[in-house]
Amino acid sequence: MYLGTYVTPGFSSEHDDIWVEAMLTTALGEANYPGDSTTSENWPGFAPGHSGVLNTMAPTQFDVSGIVDLDVKPPILWIRGRTTSSSRTRRSSTSTTSARSA
């Protein structure tokens, strides 16, 4: 699973066994990984639920809108990527900025 899904084909590391061992410690279930879900009228017919690891970053649970009210804004690393349809090459750009109100 690790070599076929999580890393680039041909990748090998002296830490492969450590990564796999860590993956095998993952607790599965609605309260753990991946979490629960709820139905949605929109495609694909489901949406993030209220518990579980994957739901922690869902906009329904993770609200960072209050950052604009902070007196001292923390640096934020913005990462944007896209896949081109012709080459299927992943391109990304990064920049660091301070949070600011929109």
N, C-alpha and C positions, 0 to 999 in steps of 0.2 A: 504494500500500500504506500509506504513512504517513498520508495524509489520510483514507483509508477505514477504517483499523483502529486506529491508535494515538492519535488525538486526537478531540475532540468535533466532530461535524459543524458546519461553519461556522467552525471555528478556523483562524486564519491568523496567521503570525508572520513577522517579518523574518528569522528563523533557519530557516525551513522547509528551505532548500537545505542548510544545515549538518546538520540532523537526518537528511535523506535520505542525504547523503554519508556520514555516520557509520554509518547502517544498512547501506550497501553495502560497508563494510569488514568486516562480520561474517564470520568464518571458519566454515564449515559442516562438520559431521561428528561422528563419535562422540566425538572428543577435544575438540571445540569446542562449537558450538551445533547442535542442542539437547543433545547428549550421547547416551550409550547407554542401553539399558533392559534389563530382565530380565522374565521371565514371572512372573505372579502368579496364585494361585488366586482372588483377589478381583477384582471388577469394577474396572476395565475389562479385566483380563487382562494388564496389564503394570505394572511398578513402576520406580522410579529405578534406574539402573545404577551403575557405579563411576567413570565419567569424564564430563566435559563440564560446561558452564556451568550448565545447569538442575539438575544433580544436586548442585551444591555446597551447596544449602540443604536437601536432603532429609535427614530425620532419620537415615537410614542412614549418611550421610557427615558431617553437621554436628551435632556433639554439644556443647551448651553447658551440660550439667548441672554441670560443675565450677565454674560461676560462683557457686554457693551457698557454696563453700568459700573464696572470696576474702575477705581481711580488710577491704578497702575495696570496697564494692559500687558499680559504675558506674551512672549514671542510665540508665534504659531507657524508650524511648518505646513504649508499647503502642498499637497501632492495631487497632480492631475495627470491622468493617463488616458490613452485611447488606443484602440486597435484599428489599424487600417484594413479595409476589406480586401485590398489587393494583395498585400504582402503578409497579413496576419502578424505583423511585427508590433510589439508593444512599445509605445513611446511614452515617455513621461517627462514632466518638467517639475521642478520644485523651486520654491522660494520661501523665504522666511519673512514674516511681517508681524506687526503688532495688531491685535484685535482692535477694531474700530467700529463705531456705530454706522449703520447703513443709512 
